[in-house]
Amino acid sequence: MSKLPFFLAARFFRADGENKAKASRPAVRVSTISVAVSLAVMIITVGVVRGFQREIRATLSGFASHITLLNPLSFYNPEAAPIVIDEGVERDVCACLPPGSRFARFSTKSGILKTDDAYAAITLKGIGADYDTAFLKSRLAEGRLPAVGTERGKREILLSRLTADQLKLKRGDRIAAYFFERTVKMRRFDIVGIYDTHMPQFDRFFAVTDIAAVNTLNSWQGDQCGGIEIMLPDDGGIDAAQIALAGRFNGRTDRNGSAYLSQSLRENPRTASVSAWLELLDMNVLVILALMTVVAVVTMMCSLLILILERTRDIGLLKTLGARGGTVRSVFLWLSALILSRGMLWGNAVGLGILALQHFFGIVRLDPSVYYVDRAPVAFDVPLFLLINAGTLLVTLLALVLPSFIVGIIKPAKTMRYE
C-alpha cells in the first residue's frame, strides 16, 4: 500500500500529459511554467547579487585590505601621524590572525600633481616589496607596477585612469608632484602604469609608488610607516580578527606616544558606506525569494484544486475500494510533487544557463561609474542553489497539504451515482 500513492500519481501524471482533452492540462502547464520562472528568477537573483557582492568586496579589500592598523590622527594629517611597526608589533599582529593571513606596511603623503594646464590632488601611497600586488596587477589598464625596493622604483608612479584622463597623461610621461609641509617639496615621477578599479573613492585620490619615496618625503625613521594592511584568507574571519586586534592594540601607544587603531572594512571611512550597501542587498534578495515562492505556491495550489475536482470519480472509486483519506491525499501530493519537480528542472536549466552565458560572454554590461563594475558579475554558489531548491520544494508541498484535505468531502456514493 505504501507504493500505491506514488504509482497512481505517476499514472495520473502521464495521463494528464497525453490527454489533450483534460481540463487540467492547461492548469498543469501554467503551474509548471510558473514554478520554472520563479525558480529561475531566484537562482539568477542570488547568482548576480552574490557575484556583485564578491566582486565589490574583492575590490575593497584588494585596495584597502580587510583590516588596517594605523594612527587615528592619520585621518586628519597622514604625513604627521606615523606609527612604529617593529618586530614586537608584528608578532602581536600575527598572534591575532588566522593561518594564511598576510600583512604589509604602507605609507601615505598628500600632494598635488601638476601639468602645464591642469592639476589634481592625490594621496601618494607607498608600498614595499612585502606588499601583495596581485590585486593591483589585476586592475592594471596598461603598463606595469613601480619597481618597489629599488632606486628606480622611488621615481616611478602608478596613476589611476581617472587621474590620468583628468591631467591628459599617459604611460611613459613624467609628472611633477608638489608636497606641502613646512616647505614645498617637488618630485618628478615617471608614469609606468595606469590602473582602474572603477571605484572613485580610490581612483580619484590614490597614486602608488615605493614606500621608501613616501617615507623620505615624510622624514620618517626606518621603523615608522603609515600603518599596516592586513589581508585574511576570506571575508568570514574579519569580525573575529578585528576583535582580537582591537583588544590588543586599541588604546596602546608606540615609543613616541602615537596611538594604534585597528579598523575593518566596515569602519574604514572610504569603504564603510559601500560595505553597508552590500549588506542591504541581502534584504532585497530575501524579498525576491519570498515573492517568487508565493507565486509558485499559489499557482500550485490552484493546479491541485483543479486536479482534485477533475479526478472526483477516481477519488470516489479509490474510497469505494477501501482507500483511506490519507492515502488519497498522498496520491495528489505526489502528483503535485511530480509537476513541481518538472518545473524546478526547467527553472534550474534556465537560471543556470543564463548565469553561464553572463559569466562566459558578459552579455549584460553596466556603467562602472554607477555600479563599480563594467559588467554584471555572477557567482555559482552551489550550496545556496541547492538550499533554494530544497526550500522551494519543501515550502510548496507543505502549503499544498491544506488544500489536499478537500478530498475528504468527496463522497463515493455521490460520485458513482452520476457516472
Secondary structure, 3 states (H helix, E strand, C coil): CCCHHHHHHHHHHHHHHHCCCCCHHHHHHHHHHHHHHHHHHHHHHHHHHHHHHHHHHHHHHHHHCCEEEECHHHHCCHHHCCEECCHHHHHHHHHHCCCCCEEEEEEEEEEEEECCCCEEEEEEEEECCCCCCHHHHHCEEEECCCCCCCCHHHHEEEEEHHHHHHHCCCCCCEEEEEEECCCEEEEEEEEEEEECCCCHHHHCCEEEEEHHHHHHHHCCCCCEECEEEEECCCHHHHHHHHHHHHHHHCCCECCCCCECEEEECCCCCCCHHHHHHHHHHHHHHHHHHHHHHHHHHHHHHHHHHHHHHHCHHHHHHHHHCCCCHHHHHHHHHHHHHHHHHHHHHHHHHHHHHHHHHHHHHCCCECCHHHHCCCECCCCCCHHHHHHHHHHHHHHHHHHHHHHHHHHHHCCHHHHHHCC
